[in-house]
Amino acid sequence: MTSQRPRGRFAPSPTGPLHFGSLVAALGSWLFARAAGGDWLVRIEDLDPPREVPGAAAGQLATLAAFGLLPDEPPAFQSTRGALYAQALATLLARGDAFECHCSRTDLAAAGGIHRACMPGRRRRTPAVRLRVPDVRLGFDDRIQGHYEQDLGRDVGDVVLRRADGCWAYQLAVVVDDAAQGITDVVRGADLLDSTPRQILLQQRLGLPTPAYAHLPLVRDAEGRKLGKSLAALPVDAADPLPALRAAWAFLGQPPSAWPEGAPGLALVRAVAAFDARRVPREANAPVQPG
């Protein structure tokens, strides 16, 4: 699917309720899409069943709706899109851009987990499949973080596309889905900044378009930890969304006085005209204190 109309997305994993860091990513991606006159989609990244929390996806969607963040199309679930990933993987294998890997994590520990060559003689009943990554530097210009470049061979190594347990890897799924859904602008947290060069390489190998990227500052607690991994990662209150929306707006560098009055849905619509992407900071100005 291709489209000239701007299209953004928010892609949470169903591992728990939405917290403030999730809200910042959702609001940021929504504002970028709406300010460009585009569409905004939601995609549930439910590829890792052992980490998923029953009912989390439904809870996340209900919270987004309570905050007025309604997607323009029905939410997509990665767990239903395996045929697309299998087709992409078959293409890479046929071209020699991907290969079966029998190495274990223990095998790679001495190399810091970076795969550059398979251990001789290793055999596993269900091997992983990896992308063959060359020794190359690959960079891109991020709308918020500026130019970012990475030595893929040294810092990343051969990327897992399908795990040994049969689960699809995030890197393959996100690239295939962004292209299939016509995503033109990826707005997400800066914790995924260093994943972007390998995703661009995978896009190139599959002949897919590369979207524009904007990586938002991470929400951290007073100890400097990413909010999703800290005690401060309390769920936002769907029954009282305006305080959290105002706080997320300010976290994104927008003047608090520019937040419009009204119920969440109406306030969001009015906020689009006041949103200035140039104000979004590269890093958070202050940590979020635990509630």
C-alpha positions, 0 to 999 in steps of 0.5 A: 500500500502506498499513499501520498497522504501523511500517515503516522502510527502508535504501536504499543506492546500489550504488556500492561496499561498505558503509562505516561511515557506511552501517552507521550509517544501516542500524543506526539505521533498523533500531533505530528500526523494531524499537523501534517494533515494526515491519518493516524493509526494504532498497531498492537505489537503482540508478537511475544506471547510470554510477555503479554498481559491478558486484556492489556490490548483492550485496556490500552485501546480503551484508554486511548479512546478516553483520551480522545486519541482515536485511530482513523482505521481499525487497530491492526494486530501483529499476531494476525499478520504472520503471512506478510512476515513469512512472505518477506522472509522468504524473499530475503532467504531466496536472495541470500540476504537472510540465513538460518542460524543455529547459534545460541545466546551463550555462543554469542556472549563472548562477542557481546551478543553481536553475531558476525559468523555462525559457530561451526558445528552448531545444530538446533532443531529450530534455528533462528533466521538472521538478516545478513548485515554487511560492514557498513555505516548507515545514517539518517536525519531524524527530525528531532535528534538530528543526524544519527549514524551507526556502524552496523557490522560492528555495533549490531551484527546480523539481525534476528528476523525470526527467533528460534522459538518461531516468534517473529522478531520486532525488526522484521515485523515493524518494517513490513507493517510500516510499508504495508500500512503506508506509514510515511512518518514514524514518531516514537521514543528515542529508545528506538533511535539505534534500531532505525539504521538496521530497519532502514537496511532491511527496508532497502533489502526488501525494496520498501520505502523509508519513512521520515523519522522523529524520535521523541525524548524519553520520559525518565524518573528521578533516577534516570530510568526509562519510565516504562521500567521504573516504579514511576510507570503508573498507569494514566487515569482514563477517568480524568485524562486532561491533567495527563494530556496537559503534562504530555503536551508540556513534556513535548516542549509546547507552552502550557498556556497554548493548551486549549480548553475543552473535553479531551477530543475537542481540546486535541483538535484545537491543539493541532493548530498550536502545535509546533514540532520545532519546540519538541526537545531532544531530551527531557527538561526534567524527570517525572517524579513518582506519584 
